[in-house]
């Protein structure tokens, strides 16, 4: 049996589950995050998986962990909104892992974006770090560019991030999307400039590089943005957020729907 990437001795394995992309840079970013989390939590196996386009998928990794003798794992959705992939695809992948072999208990954490408790300082700090790395100089308005979703609740969560980031920077901030919902980043930049902003910067609400971030960068530049931040990838603050999610997924959580705990013990 080929062991999953990142397999090793230690406590309960941590499985990162990303969306997946045809662009290999996205998978590289997830692997880099897994390595950074592993370095921050020595002895804990940290594994990467993807829902689409890139192997292995979470079901395959969970089955491999079970075959290797693990009875428990913590699954962290490497997602910034709690939309369809978190609500449907990830639970389905975990359920599919029950079919063959002995039992494994999987604790699914919250996504890395806002929770009902609000927008975490680590997320804002990561966005501010990447924005500073883009070296925008002084800017008087900001656009938070996200991938986009048709899920209204997920869009509201992106809006909460934009509001919190704008408050932290004391800067007018608007949301834009690369797909699925308006406005696009070019339109958002143009509106801020039309309203009197002279230097508009763009913060990237993306976990990994890829075609969406490339398109956001090109459109923002064309509209006159002074800088576009790189994606979060393996920023130290994102590593902190992953570990916070792992630590919050305590074994005592038993509410399957709310806490995201899946007990996969086979019923006989």
C-alpha positions, -999 to 999 in steps of 0.1 A, spaced: 0 0 0 12 35 -9 10 57 22 -6 91 19 17 120 15 26 133 49 20 100 67 40 95 99 39 85 136 22 106 162 -13 115 173 -45 116 154 -38 124 117 -50 158 104 -65 156 69 -66 189 49 -93 188 22 -90 215 -5 -113 222 -34 -89 211 -61 -80 227 -94 -66 219 -129 -39 244 -121 -10 225 -104 -1 257 -84 -33 251 -63 -22 216 -52 13 229 -45 -2 255 -22 -22 229 -3 9 207 1 29 237 13 2 244 39 3 207 50 41 209 54 38 241 74 11 227 97 32 195 102 62 216 111 42 235 137 28 204 152 57 178 153 46 142 156 12 147 140 7 133 106 -7 161 83 -21 149 50 -34 167 19 -64 157 -3 -87 173 -28 -123 171 -38 -117 174 -75 -90 175 -102 -62 163 -79 -56 130 -62 -59 116 -36 -94 124 -26 -104 124 11 -122 91 9 -91 74 -4 -69 89 23 -93 80 51 -94 44 39 -56 44 38 -54 57 73 -78 31 85 -58 3 68 -27 18 85 -43 13 119 -56 47 127 -90 47 145 -95 85 145 -87 115 123 -94 152 121 -106 166 88 -100 203 81 -119 218 51 -94 241 35 -122 264 23 -130 300 31 -168 297 30 -192 271 43 -210 265 10 -218 233 -10 -185 216 -7 -185 218 31 -221 210 35 -224 182 9 -192 170 -7 -171 166 24 -197 147 45 -204 125 15 -167 117 11 -165 108 48 -196 86 46 -181 68 16 -150 59 37 -172 37 59 -178 11 32 -147 -12 34 -125 -21 63 -125 -14 101 -140 17 117 -125 52 119 -139 82 137 -136 114 117 -141 149 133 -148 175 107 -139 211 117 -152 244 106 -139 259 74 -111 285 76 -134 314 69 -158 331 94 -178 310 119 -208 320 139 -183 334 164 -172 360 139 -141 367 118 -110 355 136 -80 378 140 -57 352 125 -76 354 92 -75 392 91 -38 391 100 -30 367 71 -49 390 47 -30 420 60 3 402 57 -3 393 20 -15 428 13 17 443 28 37 419 7 21 433 -24 36 467 -14 7 489 -22 21 519 -5 -6 542 8 -40 534 -4 -74 550 3 -98 522 -6 -97 484 -7 -114 456 -26 -116 421 -11 -116 398 -41 -130 363 -36 -136 333 -59 -174 336 -58 -203 314 -49 -241 313 -56 -247 306 -19 -261 337 -4 -250 328 32 -214 322 20 -214 356 2 -226 372 35 -196 356 52 -173 372 27 -190 405 33 -183 401 70 -146 396 63 -145 427 41 -162 447 68 -138 435 95 -108 440 73 -119 475 64 -125 483 100 -90 470 110 -74 491 83 -98 521 87 -103 520 49 -135 518 28 -137 482 16 -159 465 -10 -163 429 -20 -158 415 -55 -160 380 -70 -142 362 -98 -172 341 -107 -208 333 -98 -218 367 -85 -213 404 -92 -195 426 -90 -162 416 -106 -130 431 -93 -126 455 -122 -161 470 -116 -155 472 -78 -122 491 -84 -138 514 -109 -167 523 -86 -143 532 -58 -122 553 -81 -154 570 -95 -164 578 -59 -131 596 -54 -106 570 -43 -72 577 -58 -53 546 -48 -73 513 -46 -56 481 -35 -70 446 -37 -68 420 -10 -70 384 -22 -95 361 -4 -80 331 -20 -62 301 -5 -41 293 -36 -30 307 -69 -48 297 -100 -68 309 -129 -93 329 -108 -65 348 -90 -48 354 -123 -80 369 -137 -85 390 -107 -50 404 -109 -53 412 -146 -88 428 -142 -78 448 -111 -47 462 -128 -66 471 -159 -91 490 -138 -63 510 -121 -56 491 -88 -22 500 -73 -16 465 -60 -31 430 -58 -22 408 -29 -11 371 -34 -32 343 -20 -29 331 16 -13 298 7 9 288 38 9 321 56 18 316 93 -16 330 103 -33 304 82 -13 276 99 -24 291 132 -60 290 120 -58 254 109 -43 244 143 -71 263 161 -96 243 141 -79 211 150 -78 219 187 -114 230 187 -125 196 173 -124 179 206 -133 142 209 -162 151 232 -182 167 204 -210 143 194 -235 165 176 -231 152 140 -250 181 123 -237 210 143 -202 200 153 -195 180 122 -186 148 140 -189 116 120 -187 83 139 -180 58 112 -180 27 134 -197 -1 115 -230 -12 129 -232 -50 132 
